[in-house]
Amino acid sequence: MADFFDIDESITKGYDSGIVGRIFAYLRPYAGIAVATILTLAISTAGELYIPVLVKDTVDGALVVSYAMVAPGLMAGSEPVALPADPILGGRSIVPSSRLKAIPGSQRREYLASGAIGQASLYLVGLESPASPRAAAQGEALAAARALCALKGGEVLAGPSHAVLPIEILKALPPDQALALRSADTRRISRNVSILLSVLLAVLAATFLQIYLSSLVGQRIMKDMRMELFRHTSTRSLAFLSRQPVGRLVTRMTSDVETINQFFTDVLAAFLKDASLMAGVLVVLLLLDWRLALVTLATLPPVLVVTLISRTRARDAFRRQRTWLSKVNSYLAERVSGIAVVKLFVREEASSREFREKDAQLQKANLGEMYVYATFRPIVDFLGATTTAVVIWYGSKMLGLELLSLGTLIAFINLVGMFYSPIQDLSEKYTLLQSAMAGGERVFKLLDSTDTIPDKPRVAMPDPVRGHVQFQDVRFAYKAGEWILKDLSFSVQPGEMVAIVGSTGAGKTTVTNLITRLWDIQGGTISLDGIPIQDLPLHGLRKAVQPVLQDVFLFSGTIADNIKLGQDISDERMRLAARAVHADEFIEALPGGYDSLLSEGATNLSSGQRQIISFARVLAHDPALIILDEATSSVDTETEGMIQRGLEGLLSGRTSIVIAHRLSTIKHADRIIVLAAGKVAEEGRHEELLERRGLYWNLYRLQYGGTDI
């Protein structure tokens, strides 16, 4: 069987600034929420970047801390921490050793040789005030340090607020005494831990708000877009809608709109977060140590190359996967819908074989997509680990040469991990971006369609509507050049019941579509009460002229809902309409009566019952003109007689047009119009037309098989 499925639409599409611009236009009503989302994103990103810096400060400033004695003015532009030019230091100052890492190695060696920088690693003790409960323990520890220092030929320098001792003396003290001297460090650690917890809580809250707000924006935009699509689609002409499969229109309003929601919640939010995090990491790396940052950046080109290759492969794999998924879904939908035909013609095995081939291709496409990700992730992980190894190797050498602090190296390792995680995330979000672009393109293509019935009324609806209908030289074709109606002219007087008959394709149903302006004519004039219907409000016209169509459609819901259709119709009026067409006889026999629920397509009612409910629906809305288009084709002879009796009273005084193949249903019409080749072939009452032995007589004779007429 030929593979004939609609797969010619674009399935994946790269970044398109035009589509993105149109999507962002829906963001304007929610600009405030969008700004709040960006602020929360900035807070969470800043918090994540601050954590490695805080860890560095804890390591360098409290865990692995030492000081150096320097000559006055040596650290110009770098504020000393304590004892600037203190007399006890002989006019020298003490600065953290980490500050000396910024001095080039050769110059630092010169300073060390000249004595501008002291050789020994020192520790600066902040002395507790005498009133502090920790002062006694610190005094004992300081006395022990002096004694130990004296044994080794050194000394502890003490001033009014600080003391300085060699770092090896501090390490040689018992833990409790060393801890007493390092009380400032423990306080710094406690403070940094408190700050860390606060930052983590702020990041948690900001991340929650960012995800919630971006989802809120996406959902509201999706709702607005879906409503606009629904309103737009419902106003398109039948000429346009007849060219669109229902499944395609439903897909536009559901899955395609959902991809735009994903654009805001998964793609845009992730891109902004990942891009800001990566840029922030690079800035922090350069601020911490530009030399090691350059070494880190030198390892990135392979990552960029792998990412570009993976993105191209992922796009192709995703395109194949979506193409074959579309084919499989289409095949399944068609075969399941036509399963009765498959069984009757014993095509189960052939259908299974065809489906197996398509399913195998889909599996191959799915595996191809998984192969891309299975390759990309380990490669990025490997490159990330390689970069970390390079940072550790080069950073440890700088650490050995005292060009880098341990806290800075730890911060670099953490930041490199933070940099590579967004790379993986951005690459994986690329397929979602493609879906969003393709979905947006299809949605906007539907929104850009202009094929509609113009509604530019020049006059108001007549009040009341009498129901005088006139066709004057009407010409119409569904396709250019294939004329259905050719200069058709006839009139229907107010209160008159006119039947239109003819062979299949004569244009009977077309007349119904034209009076209600479901289609517009290409020539001539159709008027209602002497006014061209193009000059009347479309809403008013369709309220005044209501057809009972050949194909009955009832919505899921109650019978009462289907009769009222959301209009302000009283229960009494609804019941009167149902009683007039004898629908009450079977409705009231149902367990729920008028509140009985109908299944999808009202399959829990017979076709005849569905038709009768459609009669009640039209009659309850009390139009000026009723058109019955093959309205009795789905009911049996007994039900047809019942309906005819009910309609006789309700149609009196109201214009009605009856289109029927079953000529027995129109014997009592005031006038019968016989159409042939798009024109009026005959016109008159039932008996008159039979007497003429023309086209109507032929139709009647053929329909009733030579019965005495």
C-alpha positions, 0 to 999 in steps of 0.5 A: 500500500502506498505510503501517503501521509502528510509529513511535508511540514517543517518538523525542526527548524533552527533559531529564527529571530522573526519567530522569537520576536513574535513569541516575545510579543505575547510576553508584553502583558507579563513584563512585570513577571518577566522582570521578576523572573530575571531578578530571581535568576540573577540572585540565584546565579550570583549566589552560586558564583559566590559560594566558591569565593566564600569557600576560598575566603574560608580556606585562605583566611581561616583554615590555611592562614599565614602572614608575612612581615614586609617593609613599609610601602612594599604592598602599595595599593594593597591595604595591610591587614594589621600592625601597619608600621607597628613599633614592635615590628621595627617599623614593618607591617604584616600582611596575609601571605596570600597577598604576596602571590600577586608579586611575580616570582623573580621580583619576590625572590629579590625582595626575599634576598634583600629582606624586604619580605621576611623569610619566616611564615608568621601567624597574627593573633588578635588579642582578646580584651581582658573582660572576655571569657576567652582571655585567660585561655588565650593568655595561657596559650600565649605563655606556652608559645613564648616558652616554646619559642624561647627553646627554639631561639625565637620570640613572640612579638606582642603589642596592645592588640596583636601578637605575632609568632612563627607558624611552626610554633603554633603548629607545635602547641597542643590543640586546645592552646592552638585553638585558643590562639586561633579564636579569630579564625574560628569566628571567621569560619562560623561567620562564613558558615552562617553566610553560606547557609544564608546564601544557599537559602537565598539560592533555593528561594530564588531558584524556586521563584525563577522556575515558578515565575517562568512556568507562570509566564509560559502557561499564561502565554500558552493560554493566550496563544491557544485562545487566539488560535481557537478564535482565529480558526473558528472564524476561518472560512469553510474553504480554508478549513476544508483543506485542513485535516482536523488532526492538524488543527488540533495539533496546532492548538495543543502540542505546537503551543506546548512547545512554545511553553517549553521555550519559556520554561525549559529553553529560555530560562535555562539559556539565561541561567546557563549563559549567565552562569558561564559568563559569571564563572569566567569573570570570577576566574579572571578576578581570582587569578588571571594566569590560571584562568588563561590556562583554563580557557586554553582547554575550552576550544575542543569543548566548543568543537565537540558542542558544535558537531554534537548540535548538528548531529542532534538536529539531524537525528531529531529530524529523522526521529520526528519524521518517522514518529509522524509516519508511525502515528499516521499509520496507526491512526488510519489502521485503527480507525479502519480496523473493520475494513482491515479485518473484512479484507483479511489484511491483518498480516500485511498491516502488521508487516507494514507497521513492523517496517515503519516501527523498525525505522522509528526505533533506528531513528530513536537509537540514532538520537540516543547515540548522539547524546550517549557520545556527547555526554561522556566526551564533555565529561571527559573534557571537563575532567581533563580541564580539572586535571590541568587546573590541578596540575598547573595550580599545584605548581603555582601553589608550590612556587607560592604564586597561588593560594590553596583556597584559590585552587579549590575555588578554581576546581569548583568553578570549572565544574560549574562551567561544564554543567551548563555546556551539557544542559545547553546542548541538550536544550537545543532540540527543544529550541528546534521544536519551539521554532518549528511549533512557532512557525506552524502556529504563526502560519495558521494565525497568518491565514486570512482566508475568512468570510468578510464581516463588514455589515452596512445595515443592521438586521431587519427587526423582525426578520420576515424570511424572504429569501431571493437568489438572483443569477447566483454563480458559485464554484468550490474550485475555480472553473468548476461551477456548481451553481450557474446563474441560479435564480429563485425566491422563497416568500415569508412563511413559505415552505419550499423544497429543493430536490435534484440528483447528487451534485446538483447543488442542493446542499450548496444552497444551504451553505450559501444562505448562511454564508459558510461560503461566499458566492462568486457572482449574483446576489443572495438577499434576505428581506431585500438586503444582500446578505453580505451587507448584514452582520454575519452573527445576526444572519446565522442567528436568523437562518439556522439549518439542520444539517445532513451530518448531525453533530452533538457535543459531549455533555447533557442533552439539555446542553446540546439543545441550548448550546450555551444560549439563554433559553429557558427550560420550558422553551427547550421542552416545548421544542423537544415536545414539538419534534416528539423528542421528549418521548425518548428523552424522558425515558432515559435515566437522567432525562434532559440531564442525561450525559452524551458520550463523545459523538453521542454514540449512546443514542441511535442515529434517529434520536441524534437527528431528532435532538438536532431538530429540537436544538434548531427549533429552541433557538427560534430562527426566522428561516429553517433549512432542513438539509436531508434532515430525515435521511437518518430516521426510519419511516415511522419516526419520519412520520412522527417528525413531519407531524411535529414540524407542520405546526412549528413551520407554519408562519416561518420560512423553511427550505427543505432539501431532500432525496426522499421525495415522499417527505416533501409532498406537502411543500408549498413549492418544489424547485428541481435543480439540474446542472446548477440551474432551476430545471422545474418549479411547482407543487408535487402534483403539478410536477408529476403531471409534467412528466419531466425531471421530477417525475423521472426522479420520483419514478426511479426512487419508487421503482415504477410504483403507481404515481 
